[in-house]
């Protein structure tokens, strides 16, 4: 009797799992942007510190990072810039923050300046001052920003965004193959949870 009950429950759970997977539709919740996937599972959020929507998506990005810590990553783009080439300098600064192991702290500070204090960082000097306030010396910042590895990594981020057709932020791409479509969740009662579940579904697809 117990074996029969366990079997029935297992079957029901399998059906529920299939039904949930079928809820995500190509062309509605995601689109295929490449024939080939990356060699390793990954969720990449292409974002900009100058994008208010990226600021508003930060809680969702943090939830994804918590749910899929080995797959989630962020990539800053340079094509949004309040002045001159500051977008490029901000991308380099993001790489510096990552290399120093302070990306979470500095990201929160930069978003706070731009969209909470409404004190937009419009120069390299502005960005440098945020790093100094958060414990990074000016000399360390200057040296890192000039390094070949930082400039190369920043250029790689921008090049990948271009290759994947990223022209707006935030854009979430899974395994280099699937672009997640936030607009497909207009009727969702729990957007953050559903959007995060879609990322997990696409990771395994």
N, C-alpha and C positions, 0 to 999 in steps of 0.2 A: 504493500500500500504506500509506504513512504517513498520507495523508488519511483512509483508511478507519479506521485505528487511532485517529486523533484523534477521528473522528466517534463511534466506539464508546465511547471514554473519556468524551466529552462527554455522551453519552446516559446512561451509567451515573451520572455525577455529578448529572445532572438528576433521575434516579430517586431517588438517595440524598437529595437536597435535598427532594423532595416527600415522601418517607417520613418525614424528620425533622419536617417541618411537620405532617404528619398525626398525629404522636405527641402533639401538644398538643390536648387535647379540651376543648370548652366544657362547663362543669359539673363537670369534673374538675380541670383545671389553671387555668382562669380562668372568670369569669362576666361577662356583659354587664350593665352597670349603667346605660347610657344609650344612647339612639338616635343621638346625635350625638357626633362626636369633636371634640377641640380643633383649632383652625386650624393649630397647629404640633405636631410630634411631641414627646411629653414622657412621662417616667416620674417620677411623684411618690411619694416615700415619706412617708407621714404617720406621724410618730413622736413619742415623748415621752422626755425625759431621765429621766423617772421610771418608765420601762418597762424591766424587765430583759431582756425579749425583744428590744427595740430595741437594747440594748447588745450582745447576742449576735449580732444581725444586722449590726452595723457592718462586718465584713469583706465581707459580701455587698453592702452598700450601696456600699462603696468600689470593689468590682469592677465594679458597674454604672456607677458614675461614670466609671471608667477606660475601660470599654467603650463607653459612650454619653455622652461629656462634654457634648455639645450638647443632650441631651434630659433627662438626670437632674437632679432637684432634690429637696430635702427641705422638708417643711412640718411645723413643730412644732404639736402640738395642746394645748389647755389643759384638757381635761376630766379628765386625770389629774393629781392634785395631792395632795401629802402633807399640806398644811395650807392652809386658806382659799383665797385667790386666787393662791397662789404659782404654780400652773400657768399662769395668764395672764401673770404677770410673767416666767416663764421663756420663754414664747413671744415676748414683747417683747425679752427679752435675746438670744434666738436671732436675731431680726431685726437687732438692734444688731451682733451678731457678724458677720453677713453683710455689713452695710453697711460695717463696718470692715475687711473682707477677712480676718477671723480666725476664720471659722466652723469650719474643720477643727481648728485648735489649741484653741479654747475648747470645742468639742464633746468632744474627747478628754479634756480636763481635767475637764469636768463629769461625764461618764460615770465617770471614774476616781474622783472624790469619792463619787459615789452608789453605785457597785457594786464598786469595788476596795477603796477605803479604808473603805467602809461608813459614810461620813460624809455622810449625806443633806443636801442643801441645802434647808432648809425655810423660808427667808425671803429677802426681797429683799436684805438685807444680806449673807447668805451668798453669793448670786449675785454681788453687787457685789465681794466680796472675791476671788472667782475671777478676775474680770476684772482687778483690780488686780495680782494675782500674775502674770498673764500680759501685763502691760505696758500696760494701759489705765488711765488715771488715774481716780480716783473722780469728779472733776468731769466728765470726758468721758462717763463711763458715765451719771451722773445727767442730764446735759443730753440725751443721746441717748434715754434712757428716757422723758423727758417730751415728746419731739418728736411733733408731729402725724403725721409720715410714718411713724414707727415704730409708733405705736399703730394707725394705719390699716392698715398692712401686716399686723400681728399679727391684727387683727380680720378681715381678708380671709382669712388662713389658716384661722381657725376657721370662718368662714362657708362656705368652700369644702369643708372637711371635713364640715360638717353637710349641705350640699347633695348631697354624694356618698355620704352614708350611712355615713361612717366612724365606727365606735363601738368600735374596738379597734386596738391598735398592736402591731407595725408593720403598716400596710396599704399595699400597692403598687398604684397605679392608673396604667394606661397610656392616654395620649391622652384622659383624662377619660371613657373608655368601658369599659375592661376592668379588672376587679379580679383580680389574680393570687392564686391559691389555693395557699399553701405545702403544705397537707395533701395535695395531689394528687401530691406527690413523696415520699411516705413510703418507697417502694421504690427511690428513686434511689441510685445508687452515688456520685454527685457532685452533691449538692444545689445547691451554689453555682453550678456551671457550668450545670446544667440550668435553674435558676431564672433565671439571667441570660439564657440562650438564649431562654426564654419571653418575657422582656421585649423582646428584639430581634424576635422573631416577631410580637408584638402591635403593636410600633411600625409595622410594615409592613402590618399587616392592614387 
